[in-house]
Amino acid sequence: MTSERTQAYGRVMRTIADVGPTKLHEDELDRIRNAADTLIFARTFEDARAAPADVDALCEHLVATGRWTPERADELARDVLACGPLTPVA
C-alpha cells in the first residue's frame, strides 16, 4: 500500500461524507465504500477488477439522472481507481 493509495481512499471517504444522503442513496454509498475498500486492500489489479467497473456504472447513472455533474462523477471514479494497485499496461 502506498501513500498515494491511502490519500485517494481519504478523498473518496471525504466525498461520500460531504455529499452523503443529500446526493446519494444508502445503497450507492455502500457501493462506493465497498469498491474503495476492495481496491485499497487488493494486492493486484486482478484482485479487484470488478470494483472500478461498478463505480463507473454508478457514476454514469448519477450523471444520466442529473444528480451529479460529469466532472464530479469523473473525480470520484478517478479517486476510487487510485485506491487500487497500478493497472497492468497492455
N, C-alpha and C positions, 0 to 999 in steps of 0.2 A: 504494500500500500504506500502511496506517495502523498506528499503534502498537497499536490495539485488535486488528487482524487478526494482527499478529505475536505479541501476548500470547496470543491464542486458540490460535495454532499451537503455542506453547510449552506451553500446558496440555494440548493433545492429545498432544504428544510425551512429556510427563511421565506422563500417564495410561497410555500404552502401555508406557512404560519401567517404571512401578510395577507394573502387573498382568502385563505381558509374557506369557511362556509359561505362567504359572500359571493364567491365566483366559482366554487367547486362543490360538487355533491360529495357526500361521505365516501361513496364507492370510488369516485375519481381520486380523492385524496389518498385512499388506500392503494390504488393502482400506482400512483406516483411514488408513494413511500416504498411499496414493495419493489418497484423497479430500481430505485436508488439503493435500497438495502441489498438487493441481489447483486447489483453491479459493484458496490463498494467491497463486498466480500468475495467476489469472483477472482479466481487466480488467472483465468484466461478469458478472452472474449467468448470463446466457445461455451464456457460455463454459463454464460448469461445472455446468449444470443436473442432470446425472446423478449427480454426486458425493454430494450430500446424500441423494438417494433411496436410493442404495446403502447409505450409513451407517445411514439409518433402518431399512432392511430388516434389516441386520445387528443393530442394537440390538434390534429386535423379536424376532429369533431368539434372541439372548442372554437376553432376559427370558423368552421362552416356554420355553426349555430349563432355566430356573432357574439359569443360570450367573451372571447379573447381576441386581441389583435394578432395578426400573423407574427409581428415582431416579438411580442410577449411569449407566444407559443414556441417560436424558434429558440428563444433564450432558454426556456425551460427544457426543451428537448436537448439542446447542447449541454446544459448543465447536468442533466441526468446521464447522458452519454459519457461525460467527463468523469463521472463517478467510477467508471469501469476501467479495466485494463486496456491497454492500447489495442486497437483493432488490427488484424493482420493486413499487411499490404499485399495487394494482388500483383 
